Amino acid sequence: MIALANFLLVIGALIAIAMATYRIVQGPQHADRIVALDIFLAAAVALCVAASLHTGRTVFLDVAIGLALVGFVATIGWARLVDKGAGS
């Protein structure tokens, strides 16, 4: 059961990465690109969780928490930067 959940998690993350790649290349607004970068980070967190499930080691969960924190701060920073650029 865990193997199937792990497989579905990896497939879902890869689909999210493919869709985010399309949005970064096409995405007409800067906000679209920021959201796509946030999706990349969420997919990276999902892949860390999948690695933790596969290996049974919890160190990957620590990496996932670190990525989530850095991703949140980076998204806020990029959003503020785009917001200030739009007002100018």
C-alpha positions, 0 to 999 in steps of 0.5 A: 500500500505504501509503495502505491502511495509513494508511486502516486506521490512521485507521479503527481509531483512530476506532473506538477513540475511539468505543468509549472515548467509550462507556466514559467515558459508561457506565463504572461504575468510575473505573478504566474511565474512566481506561482510556478516557482512555488509549485516547484518547491511544493513538488520538491517537498513532495519528492522529499516525503516520497524519499522518506517513505521509500527509504524509511529515514526521517532525515528527508522530512527535515529537508522537506520542512526546510524547503517549505520554510525557505519556499514560503519566505522566497514566495513572500519576497518575490510577491513583494518585489513584483507588487512594488514593481507594478506600482512604479 
